[in-house]
């Protein structure tokens, strides 16, 4: 009798343990399926109000609807993005921390100075836009054309002050390239982001601004845009001549923007994040809002983005070497 009770107890214990394990496994599966179950932080490495910040906030608005979770955009400006990106390796890789990525920044910065990141530190989710570099002046500037600027610079070396959103961005590379090709000298003033460089132009603190097309379109008739760096005229500004049309043959990269996770991010989170951001970037309403804000769309998959990183990295390395700007 005692033996039977022991057998029954063992059977009951085994059934209870098995049920507990099944429930535990079910709960674990449900917990995994809930990602994301808390807000996601998305770092923007420029101040609020600039082109990167504006674009990322537009994209986040649509992505969070798809994810079913809020995305908190956090601005961490400093040194053109280096301050924020230098923390990428220490950030959590659970899918709850993301960052904006900007080209050529993540490619050029490690080439010219010591950083704690390179382009392989990022797992791209999407690249969204290719914002062409433009040169612009105030609407009341005596410079009516790009040739006016070049002629004045030739006669007055170092007299033209040109603002950029930082060093070794597409805007700054444009200045370096034109200086080299045309044998000119500008006085370059790097600012902490486009919002401040635009304010300097409008406040008559600088004579010329090298920036992005989207920014200048938002400024409207407050500025006169002189040229755009593109292979052909841009549909958003069809009357704007290209640098090449005006005799500047140098390679001037665009400012491409997107969103990435830290390299080594949880693969399960990646399976959710990539489709969500890819879908958001292809929504007609998102693309309409982006075009209205003056952005040139160029949506890339993670695979296309990684290929672009590798190809442009070599081209930019060759460019910086020719300019004598590679770090020792």
PERACOR-V560840 format. One record per pair of residues at least 24 apart in sequence whose ideal C-beta (glycine too) atoms are under 8 Angstrom apart, sorted by the first residue. I is the first residue (numbers start at 1). J is the second residue. If there is no record, write none. Layout:
i=I j=J
i=I j=J
This chain:
i=32 j=268
i=35 j=95
i=35 j=268
i=35 j=269
i=35 j=272
i=36 j=67
i=36 j=68
i=36 j=69
i=36 j=95
i=36 j=96
i=36 j=269
i=36 j=272
i=37 j=69
i=38 j=69
i=38 j=96
i=39 j=69
i=39 j=70
i=39 j=71
i=39 j=72
i=39 j=96
i=40 j=64
i=40 j=67
i=40 j=69
i=40 j=70
i=40 j=71
i=40 j=72
i=40 j=95
i=40 j=96
i=40 j=97
i=40 j=98
i=41 j=71
i=41 j=72
i=41 j=74
i=41 j=96
i=41 j=97
i=41 j=98
i=42 j=71
i=42 j=72
i=42 j=73
i=42 j=74
i=42 j=98
i=42 j=99
i=42 j=100
i=42 j=259
i=43 j=74
i=43 j=75
i=43 j=76
i=43 j=84
i=43 j=97
i=43 j=98
i=43 j=99
i=43 j=100
i=44 j=73
i=44 j=74
i=44 j=75
i=44 j=76
i=44 j=84
i=44 j=99
i=44 j=100
i=45 j=75
i=45 j=76
i=45 j=77
i=45 j=78
i=45 j=80
i=45 j=81
i=45 j=83
i=45 j=84
i=45 j=85
i=45 j=99
i=45 j=100
i=45 j=102
i=46 j=75
i=46 j=77
i=46 j=81
i=46 j=165
i=46 j=193
i=46 j=194
i=46 j=195
i=47 j=75
i=47 j=77
i=47 j=192
i=47 j=193
i=47 j=195
i=47 j=196
i=48 j=75
i=48 j=195
i=49 j=193
i=49 j=195
i=50 j=165
i=50 j=193
i=50 j=194
i=50 j=195
i=50 j=215
i=51 j=131
i=51 j=194
i=51 j=212
i=51 j=214
i=51 j=215
i=51 j=255
i=51 j=257
i=51 j=295
i=52 j=100
i=52 j=102
i=52 j=194
i=52 j=257
i=54 j=214
i=54 j=293
i=55 j=128
i=55 j=129
i=55 j=214
i=55 j=257
i=55 j=290
i=55 j=293
i=55 j=295
i=56 j=100
i=56 j=257
i=56 j=259
i=58 j=286
i=58 j=289
i=58 j=290
i=58 j=293
i=59 j=126
i=59 j=128
i=59 j=259
i=59 j=277
i=59 j=280
i=59 j=281
i=59 j=286
i=62 j=280
i=62 j=283
i=62 j=285
i=62 j=286
i=63 j=259
i=63 j=276
i=63 j=277
i=63 j=280
i=65 j=280
i=66 j=276
i=66 j=279
i=66 j=280
i=67 j=272
i=67 j=273
i=67 j=276
i=71 j=98
i=77 j=192
i=77 j=193
i=78 j=192
i=79 j=166
i=80 j=105
i=80 j=109
i=80 j=165
i=80 j=166
i=80 j=167
i=80 j=168
i=80 j=169
i=80 j=190
i=80 j=192
i=81 j=105
i=81 j=106
i=81 j=109
i=81 j=166
i=82 j=109
i=82 j=113
i=82 j=115
i=85 j=109
i=85 j=115
i=85 j=116
i=85 j=117
i=85 j=121
i=86 j=115
i=86 j=116
i=86 j=117
i=87 j=116
i=88 j=116
i=88 j=117
i=88 j=121
i=88 j=122
i=88 j=262
i=88 j=263
i=89 j=116
i=89 j=117
i=89 j=121
i=89 j=262
i=91 j=262
i=92 j=262
i=93 j=261
i=93 j=262
i=93 j=264
i=93 j=265
i=93 j=266
i=94 j=265
i=94 j=266
i=94 j=269
i=95 j=261
i=95 j=265
i=95 j=266
i=95 j=268
i=95 j=269
i=95 j=270
i=95 j=272
i=95 j=273
i=96 j=269
i=97 j=261
i=97 j=262
i=98 j=125
i=98 j=259
i=98 j=260
i=98 j=261
i=98 j=273
i=99 j=259
i=99 j=260
i=99 j=261
i=99 j=262
i=100 j=257
i=100 j=258
i=100 j=259
i=100 j=260
i=101 j=127
i=101 j=257
i=101 j=258
i=101 j=259
i=101 j=260
i=102 j=169
i=102 j=255
i=102 j=256
i=102 j=257
i=103 j=127
i=103 j=253
i=103 j=254
i=103 j=255
i=103 j=256
i=103 j=257
i=103 j=308
i=103 j=309
i=103 j=312
i=104 j=168
i=104 j=169
i=104 j=170
i=104 j=173
i=104 j=253
i=104 j=255
i=104 j=256
i=104 j=312
i=104 j=316
i=105 j=168
i=105 j=169
i=106 j=309
i=107 j=309
i=107 j=312
i=107 j=313
i=107 j=316
i=108 j=168
i=108 j=169
i=108 j=173
i=108 j=316
i=108 j=320
i=109 j=168
i=111 j=316
i=111 j=317
i=111 j=320
i=111 j=325
i=111 j=326
i=111 j=327
i=112 j=167
i=112 j=168
i=112 j=320
i=112 j=325
i=112 j=326
i=112 j=327
i=113 j=327
i=114 j=327
i=119 j=309
i=119 j=313
i=120 j=263
i=121 j=262
i=121 j=263
i=122 j=260
i=122 j=261
i=122 j=262
i=122 j=263
i=123 j=260
i=123 j=261
i=123 j=262
i=123 j=263
i=123 j=264
i=123 j=265
i=123 j=270
i=123 j=302
i=124 j=258
i=124 j=259
i=124 j=260
i=124 j=300
i=124 j=302
i=124 j=305
i=124 j=306
i=124 j=309
i=125 j=258
i=125 j=259
i=125 j=260
i=125 j=261
i=125 j=273
i=125 j=274
i=125 j=277
i=125 j=278
i=125 j=302
i=126 j=258
i=126 j=259
i=126 j=274
i=126 j=277
i=126 j=278
i=126 j=280
i=126 j=281
i=126 j=299
i=126 j=300
i=126 j=301
i=126 j=302
i=126 j=305
i=127 j=256
i=127 j=257
i=127 j=258
i=127 j=298
i=127 j=299
i=127 j=300
i=127 j=304
i=127 j=305
i=127 j=308
i=128 j=257
i=128 j=258
i=128 j=259
i=128 j=281
i=128 j=290
i=128 j=295
i=128 j=297
i=128 j=298
i=128 j=299
i=129 j=214
i=129 j=256
i=129 j=257
i=129 j=258
i=129 j=290
i=129 j=295
i=129 j=296
i=129 j=297
i=129 j=298
i=130 j=254
i=130 j=255
i=130 j=256
i=130 j=296
i=130 j=298
i=131 j=212
i=131 j=213
i=131 j=214
i=131 j=254
i=131 j=255
i=131 j=256
i=131 j=257
i=131 j=295
i=131 j=296
i=132 j=212
i=132 j=213
i=132 j=228
i=132 j=229
i=132 j=230
i=132 j=234
i=132 j=254
i=132 j=255
i=132 j=296
i=133 j=170
i=133 j=171
i=133 j=174
i=133 j=210
i=133 j=211
i=133 j=212
i=133 j=213
i=133 j=228
i=133 j=229
i=133 j=252
i=133 j=253
i=133 j=254
i=133 j=255
i=134 j=210
i=134 j=211
i=134 j=212
i=134 j=213
i=134 j=216
i=134 j=225
i=134 j=226
i=134 j=227
i=134 j=228
i=134 j=229
i=134 j=240
i=135 j=174
i=135 j=208
i=135 j=209
i=135 j=210
i=135 j=225
i=135 j=226
i=135 j=227
i=136 j=201
i=136 j=208
i=136 j=209
i=136 j=211
i=136 j=216
i=136 j=219
i=136 j=223
i=136 j=224
i=136 j=225
i=136 j=226
i=137 j=201
i=137 j=207
i=137 j=208
i=137 j=209
i=137 j=223
i=137 j=224
i=137 j=226
i=138 j=201
i=138 j=202
i=138 j=204
i=138 j=222
i=138 j=223
i=138 j=224
i=139 j=221
i=139 j=222
i=139 j=223
i=139 j=224
i=141 j=207
i=141 j=224
i=143 j=207
i=143 j=208
i=143 j=224
i=143 j=226
i=144 j=224
i=145 j=226
i=145 j=246
i=146 j=226
i=146 j=227
i=146 j=241
i=146 j=243
i=146 j=246
i=146 j=248
i=147 j=246
i=147 j=247
i=149 j=208
i=149 j=226
i=150 j=178
i=150 j=182
i=150 j=184
i=153 j=182
i=153 j=184
i=153 j=185
i=153 j=186
i=154 j=182
i=154 j=183
i=154 j=184
i=157 j=184
i=157 j=185
i=158 j=185
i=158 j=186
i=158 j=187
i=159 j=187
i=160 j=186
i=160 j=187
i=160 j=207
i=160 j=208
i=161 j=186
i=161 j=187
i=161 j=189
i=161 j=205
i=161 j=206
i=161 j=207
i=161 j=208
i=162 j=186
i=162 j=187
i=162 j=188
i=162 j=189
i=162 j=206
i=162 j=207
i=162 j=208
i=162 j=209
i=162 j=210
i=163 j=188
i=163 j=189
i=163 j=190
i=163 j=191
i=163 j=197
i=163 j=200
i=163 j=201
i=163 j=205
i=163 j=206
i=163 j=208
i=163 j=209
i=163 j=210
i=163 j=211
i=164 j=188
i=164 j=189
i=164 j=190
i=164 j=191
i=164 j=197
i=164 j=209
i=164 j=210
i=164 j=211
i=165 j=190
i=165 j=191
i=165 j=192
i=165 j=193
i=165 j=194
i=165 j=196
i=165 j=197
i=165 j=211
i=166 j=190
i=166 j=191
i=166 j=192
i=166 j=193
i=168 j=320
i=168 j=325
i=169 j=255
i=170 j=212
i=170 j=229
i=170 j=252
i=170 j=253
i=170 j=254
i=170 j=255
i=171 j=210
i=171 j=211
i=171 j=212
i=171 j=255
i=172 j=210
i=173 j=252
i=173 j=253
i=173 j=316
i=173 j=319
i=174 j=210
i=174 j=229
i=174 j=250
i=174 j=252
i=175 j=210
i=176 j=323
i=176 j=325
i=177 j=248
i=177 j=250
i=177 j=251
i=177 j=252
i=177 j=319
i=177 j=323
i=178 j=248
i=178 j=250
i=180 j=250
i=180 j=322
i=180 j=323
i=181 j=248
i=181 j=249
i=181 j=250
i=182 j=248
i=212 j=255
i=213 j=237
i=213 j=294
i=213 j=296
i=214 j=293
i=214 j=294
i=214 j=295
i=214 j=296
i=215 j=294
i=216 j=294
i=217 j=294
i=218 j=293
i=218 j=294
i=229 j=253
i=229 j=254
i=230 j=254
i=234 j=296
i=236 j=291
i=236 j=294
i=236 j=296
i=251 j=315
i=251 j=319
i=253 j=312
i=253 j=316
i=254 j=296
i=256 j=298
i=256 j=308
i=258 j=300
i=258 j=305
i=274 j=302
